[in-house]
């Protein structure tokens, strides 16, 4: 989970527009981060696992070994964008979704992941790939807790929007 300050939630139309703009015209990969043992902190994993049903070659979770996947994607010659999805303390209402561009990802971020997303984004950028982080505000990160209703709704909304975007870019 990340900690961000001064972030604002996007409306659904704004969110879709922003995601389409970031995605560009190339393939889109989704990498879900988080810890499903900590309730809402598993939101990114849930998004990626849902997308795997229709896009098994373009959706991955932290359980799949994100570092190796990022290296593989960074070496591909295709034009592509990588969207990391993670829970983040945005200091907003639970279930709020915010897209953070690669320029706004701090080089030294506070994270519970083995490799900082900023480092992965930097590696992707050096190989001509775009990336962004889609953040979901958790309500609870209680150990062995259930996902909250607002975060479950945000996961479903994000899966729907990403499926629409990936459908036009990944099924060529």
N, C-alpha and C positions, 0 to 999 in steps of 0.2 A: 504494500500500500504506500502511496506517495502522500506527501503533505504539500499542498499548494495554497498560496495566499492571493487574495484579490482576484479570484476567478468568478466568472458569472455563468449561470446556466443558459443554454441555448434553447429556443423554442424548437419544436419538431421540424418546422419548415426551414428555419435557420440552420438547424443541425444537418438536415439532409443536404442543403445547399453547400454548406461548408465542407461536408464529407465528399461530395461530388467534386468540388473544386480541388481539394487536396488529392483525391484519387487520380485526377487527371484522366488520360486516355489509356493508360497501360493496365496491366493486371493488378489486382488488389490482393494482398495477403493480410490476414488477421492473426495476431498473436495475443492470446489471452493470458494475462498474468493474475496471480493471486493465490489465495489459500482457502480452499473450500472447507477446511476445518474451522474457519473463523467467519462463519455466517456470510455477511455481505462482502467480505474481502475476496470471496470466490467469484464475484460478478464477472470478471474478465474471462475466467475459465469457463463459466457457463455460456457466455457469448460464443467463444471459440468452439466449444463442444457442440452447440446447436448448429453453428454454421458448417461444421464438418459433415453433417448429413448430406448437404448439397454440394459442398466445395471441399472434398477431402484433401485435395492437393494444395489448397490455399488457406486452410484454417488450422491453426495449431495452438496448443495450450502449453503452459509452463511445464506440464508433465511430459511433453514431447522433447524437451531439451532445447529451449529457445536459443541458446548461444549457437549451437550447431546449425539450427534452421536459419538463423540470421546470416551466418557465414555462407550457407548454400545459396540463399536468395541473393546475397550481395555479389556473388560470382556469376549469376545468370546474366546473359546479354540482353534480356528483355527489359523493356521499360516497365517499372513496377513501383507500387507504393505499399509500404508496410504500415499497418495501423495496429499499434499496441492498445489493448483494452485492459484497464486496471481500476480498482477501487482507489479513491484518493480523497483525502480530507480537504475538501474545498471550502469548508465552513458555509455550506449552502444547505438547502432542504434535502433530506434523504431522497435518493433517486435522481437528483439533478445530474445532467450529463454535460460535460464541457470538453471541447476539443482543444488540445494544446499542440501548437505547431512545433516542428523540430527546432525552430529558432528560439522558442520560449522554454525548451527543456533545459534545465540547469545542468552544467557539467558535473556538479557535485550535488546530486539530489539526495534527499532522505528517502531511503527505500529499504524494504525488507527482502528484496530479490538478490540473488547471488551476483548478478551483473547489472549495474545501473543502466536504465533505459537510455540515458544520455550517451553512454559509451556505445551502446548498440546503434543508436541513431547516428552517431558520429561515424561509425564504421560504414553504415549504409550510405551516408552522404558521400563519403570518400569514394564509393563505388557507383555514384550517380543515381542512387535510389532516394526517393522521398519517403518521409515517415512522419507520423504524428502519434500522439497519445490521446486516446479517448478515455476520459476519467468519469467514474460514477461515484457520487457521494454516498458512502455507506450510512446506514442507521445504526448498525451494531456490528461489532467484530468479536462478539462473544464466542469463546471456544466451544465448539460443538453446537453452536446456535443455529437456528433456522434462518434462511434468507428472509429479509423483511419484505413486506408487500410493496413499498415504493421502489425498492431495488429490483425486485422481480419484474415489476412493470417496466422499469428502465431497461433491463436486460431484454425483455420481449420487444420493446420499441427499437432498440439498437439492432437486434437480430433482423427484424423486418426491414429496417433501412439499409443495413449492410447487404442483405440478400438482394435487394433491388439494385444496388450499385454493383455488386459482384456479378450479378446475372448479365449485365450489359458489357462487362469488361473481361470476364473470365471464361465465358462459354463461346469463344470464337473458334 
